[in-house]
Amino acid sequence: MIKKILAGLALAVIATTGTAVAQDSYPSRPVRLIVPFSPGGAADIMSRLLAERLTARLGQTVIVENKPGGGTMIASDYVARAEPDGYTLLMAASSLGIAPSIYAKVNYDPIKDFAPVSQVASVVHVLEVHPSIPAKNVAELIAYLKANPGKVSYGSVGTGSSTHLEAELFNSMAGVRMAHIPYKGSAPALNDLVAGRLQLMFDAWASSGPFVKDGKLRALAVTTAQPSASVPDLPTVAASGLPGYSAMPWLGVVAPARTPPQVIDKLYRNVAQILQQPDVKAQFVGLGLDIIGSDPAAFGAFIRQDVETWAKVARDSNIRLE
């Protein structure tokens, strides 16, 4: 009996030591960070900045690999099927949780198939109108929409996109109805908004900011629950006329499910420390991003809530794509 106990203790020590060694040796080869967008955008630039800083801290190259397409589902599915060893990561976006609610076929589960590392940042989105709309705040906009039913059109970067769902959430909560006109990207939608062919849009501050600063568009509010560090002069939608409204497009690092907790923790701690660096904070603001840096547990809880929120909006608005 004593021999069996000692043998069991020895195995436990070996297992514990093996885990510690695995944690200490990670990473022992390059790590890939899969970005579901084309090169050059805010998400790509931010990912490359993060990869550069992680390379310096981890002692192994963190390679950014772009896999755009399919509403980010191509990259998400790829990472979901990768080995859960910490060497393939995804810079996930809000669409990770939105896709299952709007697409008939999605090959991954946003909760079961991924291990959250950290919600890196929120993408600052603003509610903006053409100057022909007389509203100067959200309360005045709602009053205008109710007085002019069916006369206002809003643009989005595509059916089922975050900009589409944000507007539909606004419609539902405010008790108004605006006509939706989908576009293939932000640029053509903004061109029509500036020209007055659209009256309203929810869009990223990074792309809309120059038009607002030039006086071609009027920004009324940010969509997040809290004021944005990137646009401190703008109130939130909730505080300026629609209490309870909150929509936060986000970017965050996830790994395949069953990635060892020790690896997740090591990645999180390094990401969190990078996000505290003053020059990193300044670069994020320049990209229209607000730093979050939440831990894995908080990020996981947020994803679950986000999935529920947008699933309800998709159901209520009858948004479904093949």
C-alpha positions in Angstrom: 0.0 0.0 0.0 2.8 2.4 0.9 4.5 1.7 -2.4 1.3 2.5 -4.3 0.9 5.8 -2.4 4.5 6.7 -3.1 4.2 5.8 -6.7 1.0 7.9 -7.0 2.8 10.9 -5.3 5.7 10.5 -7.7 3.3 10.6 -10.7 1.6 13.7 -9.4 5.0 15.4 -9.0 6.0 14.4 -12.5 2.7 15.7 -13.9 2.9 19.0 -12.0 6.6 19.4 -13.1 5.7 18.6 -16.7 2.9 21.3 -16.7 5.3 23.9 -15.2 8.0 23.1 -17.8 5.4 23.3 -20.6 4.3 26.7 -19.3 7.8 28.0 -18.9 8.9 26.8 -22.3 5.9 28.3 -24.1 6.4 29.5 -26.8 9.2 27.5 -28.1 8.4 28.3 -31.8 6.7 31.1 -33.7 3.1 32.0 -32.9 0.5 32.9 -35.5 -2.1 35.6 -34.9 -4.8 35.2 -37.5 -6.5 38.4 -38.5 -9.9 38.1 -40.2 -9.5 41.3 -42.2 -7.5 42.6 -45.1 -4.2 44.4 -44.4 -4.2 48.1 -43.7 -7.3 48.6 -41.6 -7.4 49.6 -37.9 -7.8 45.9 -36.8 -4.8 44.8 -38.9 -2.6 47.7 -37.8 -3.5 47.1 -34.1 -2.8 43.4 -34.5 0.6 44.1 -35.9 1.5 46.4 -33.1 0.4 43.9 -30.6 2.3 41.1 -32.4 5.5 43.2 -32.4 5.3 43.8 -28.7 4.4 40.2 -27.9 7.4 39.1 -30.0 9.7 41.1 -27.8 8.1 39.9 -24.5 7.7 36.2 -25.4 11.1 35.7 -27.1 9.4 34.1 -30.2 8.1 35.7 -33.4 4.4 36.4 -33.4 3.4 36.4 -37.1 0.3 38.2 -38.3 -1.6 36.2 -40.9 -4.5 37.8 -42.7 -7.5 35.5 -43.6 -10.3 37.9 -44.7 -13.6 36.8 -46.1 -16.9 35.2 -45.2 -17.8 37.9 -42.7 -14.7 36.8 -40.6 -16.1 33.2 -40.6 -13.2 31.9 -42.7 -10.6 32.9 -40.1 -12.8 32.0 -37.1 -13.4 28.5 -38.4 -9.7 28.0 -39.2 -8.7 28.9 -35.7 -11.5 26.8 -34.1 -10.1 23.8 -35.8 -6.4 24.5 -35.0 -4.4 22.5 -32.5 -5.1 23.9 -29.0 -1.5 24.5 -28.1 -1.3 28.3 -28.1 0.5 28.6 -31.4 -2.5 29.7 -33.5 -4.5 32.6 -32.1 -7.4 34.7 -33.5 -7.9 38.4 -33.4 -11.6 38.0 -33.1 -14.2 40.7 -33.8 -17.8 41.2 -32.8 -18.8 39.2 -35.8 -17.5 36.1 -34.0 -20.7 36.1 -31.9 -23.0 37.8 -34.4 -22.5 35.3 -37.3 -24.4 32.3 -35.7 -27.5 34.5 -35.3 -27.7 35.7 -38.9 -26.1 33.0 -41.1 -27.9 29.7 -41.8 -24.6 27.8 -41.6 -21.8 28.5 -39.3 -19.2 25.8 -38.6 -18.1 27.0 -35.1 -19.7 27.8 -31.8 -18.4 31.2 -30.5 -18.6 30.0 -26.9 -17.7 26.3 -27.0 -15.0 26.4 -29.6 -12.8 29.2 -28.3 -10.8 30.0 -25.2 -10.9 33.8 -24.4 -7.6 35.4 -23.7 -8.4 39.2 -23.5 -10.8 41.6 -25.0 -8.2 44.0 -26.3 -10.3 47.0 -27.4 -13.6 48.4 -28.4 -14.0 49.9 -31.9 -15.4 53.4 -31.4 -18.6 53.7 -33.3 -20.6 56.9 -33.6 -24.2 57.8 -34.6 -23.9 60.5 -37.2 -26.3 62.3 -39.5 -26.3 64.5 -42.6 -26.4 68.2 -41.7 -29.9 68.4 -43.3 -31.2 66.5 -40.3 -32.0 69.2 -37.7 -31.3 67.1 -34.7 -28.4 68.1 -32.4 -28.7 65.2 -30.0 -30.3 61.8 -29.8 -33.4 62.9 -28.1 -34.1 65.5 -30.9 -33.3 62.8 -33.5 -35.9 60.4 -32.0 -38.4 63.2 -32.0 -37.6 64.0 -35.6 -37.9 60.3 -36.7 -41.3 59.9 -35.0 -42.5 63.1 -36.7 -41.2 61.9 -40.1 -42.0 58.2 -40.3 -40.5 56.4 -43.2 -38.6 59.4 -44.5 -35.2 58.6 -43.1 -32.8 56.1 -44.6 -29.7 54.7 -42.9 -26.7 53.0 -44.4 -24.6 50.1 -43.2 -21.5 48.3 -44.3 -23.6 45.3 -45.1 -26.6 43.2 -44.0 -25.9 41.6 -40.7 -22.9 43.8 -40.0 -22.4 45.5 -36.6 -23.5 48.8 -38.2 -26.7 47.2 -39.4 -27.5 45.6 -36.0 -26.7 48.8 -34.1 -29.2 50.7 -36.1 -31.8 48.0 -35.7 -31.3 48.0 -32.0 -31.8 51.8 -32.1 -35.0 51.3 -34.1 -36.4 48.8 -31.6 -35.5 50.7 -28.4 -36.6 54.1 -29.7 -39.8 52.8 -31.3 -38.9 54.3 -34.7 -38.5 52.8 -38.2 -35.7 53.8 -40.6 -35.2 52.2 -44.0 -32.0 50.2 -44.3 -29.7 50.5 -47.3 -26.7 48.1 -47.2 -23.4 48.8 -48.9 -20.3 46.8 -49.5 -18.1 48.7 -47.1 -17.9 52.0 -45.2 -16.5 54.2 -48.0 -19.4 54.0 -50.5 -22.0 54.4 -47.6 -20.2 57.5 -46.3 -20.0 58.9 -49.8 -23.8 58.7 -50.1 -24.3 60.0 -46.6 -22.1 63.1 -47.3 -24.0 63.6 -50.5 -27.3 63.5 -48.7 -28.6 60.4 -50.4 -28.6 58.9 -46.9 -29.6 60.7 -43.8 -28.0 58.6 -41.0 -25.4 56.0 -40.2 -23.7 54.1 -37.4 -20.0 53.9 -38.3 -16.5 53.6 -37.0 -15.0 56.9 -35.8 -11.8 56.0 -37.6 -13.5 56.3 -41.0 -16.2 58.9 -40.2 -14.1 61.2 -38.1 -12.5 63.2 -41.0 -16.0 64.0 -42.4 -17.2 65.1 -39.0 -14.2 67.3 -38.4 -14.7 68.9 -41.9 -18.4 69.7 -41.0 -19.7 67.4 -43.7 -21.4 65.2 -41.1 -22.7 65.7 -37.6 -21.8 63.2 -34.9 -24.4 62.9 -32.2 -23.1 60.3 -29.9 -20.9 57.2 -29.3 -22.6 53.8 -29.1 -20.8 52.5 -26.1 -22.2 52.4 -22.6 -19.4 54.6 -21.3 -17.9 57.7 -22.9 -15.0 57.1 -25.3 -11.4 58.1 -24.7 -11.0 58.5 -28.4 -13.8 61.0 -28.8 -14.2 62.5 -25.3 -16.4 65.4 -26.4 -19.2 63.1 -27.6 -21.9 61.8 -25.2 -23.2 58.2 -25.3 -26.5 57.4 -27.1 -27.8 56.3 -23.7 -27.0 59.5 -21.9 -28.3 61.8 -24.7 -31.7 60.4 -25.3 -32.0 56.6 -25.4 -31.4 55.2 -21.9 -30.1 51.6 -21.8 -28.7 51.7 -25.3 -25.3 50.1 -25.6 -23.5 48.6 -28.6 -19.8 47.9 -28.5 -18.0 46.5 -31.5 -14.9 44.8 -30.2 -11.6 43.1 -31.0 -10.0 40.5 -28.8 -7.6 37.6 -28.7 -9.0 34.1 -28.5 -7.4 30.6 -28.8 -8.9 27.3 -29.7 -10.9 25.6 -27.0 -8.9 23.3 -24.7 -5.7 25.4 -24.9 -3.9 24.9 -21.6 -5.0 27.5 -19.0 -1.3 28.2 -18.2 -0.7 29.2 -21.8 -3.9 31.4 -21.8 -2.8 33.1 -18.6 0.7 33.8 -19.9 -0.7 35.3 -23.1 -3.2 37.4 -21.1 -0.6 38.8 -18.7 1.6 39.9 -21.5 -1.2 41.4 -23.5 -2.4 43.3 -20.4 1.0 44.7 -19.7 1.5 45.8 -23.4 -1.9 47.6 -23.3 -0.6 49.7 -20.3 2.3 51.2 -22.3 1.7 54.9 -22.9 2.8 54.8 -26.6 0.5 51.9 -27.2 -2.4 53.8 -25.7 -1.7 56.8 -27.9 -1.6 54.6 -31.1 -4.9 52.9 -30.2 -6.6 56.3 -29.8 -5.2 57.3 -33.2 -6.9 54.2 -34.7 -10.2 54.9 -33.1 -9.9 52.2 -30.5 -10.5 52.3 -26.8 -8.3 49.9 -24.8 -10.1 47.3 -22.6 -7.6 44.6 -21.7 -10.1 42.4 -19.7 -9.0 39.0 -18.2 -10.2 35.7 -19.8 -13.1 35.2 -17.4 -14.5 38.7 -18.0 -14.0 38.4 -21.7 -15.8 35.0 -21.8 -18.7 36.5 -19.9 -18.9 39.4 -22.3 -18.9 37.1 -25.3 -21.8 35.2 -23.9 -23.8 38.3 -23.2 -22.9 39.7 -26.7 -24.2 36.6 -28.4 -27.5 36.9 -26.5 -27.9 40.6 -27.3 -27.4 40.3 -31.1 -29.3 37.0 -31.4 -32.4 38.9 -30.0 -31.8 41.8 -32.4 -31.5 39.4 -35.4 -34.7 37.6 -34.4 -36.7 40.8 -33.8 -35.5 42.3 -37.0 -35.8 39.1 -39.0 -32.2 39.3 -40.2 -31.2 36.0 -41.8 -28.6 35.2 -44.5 -27.9 32.0 -46.4 
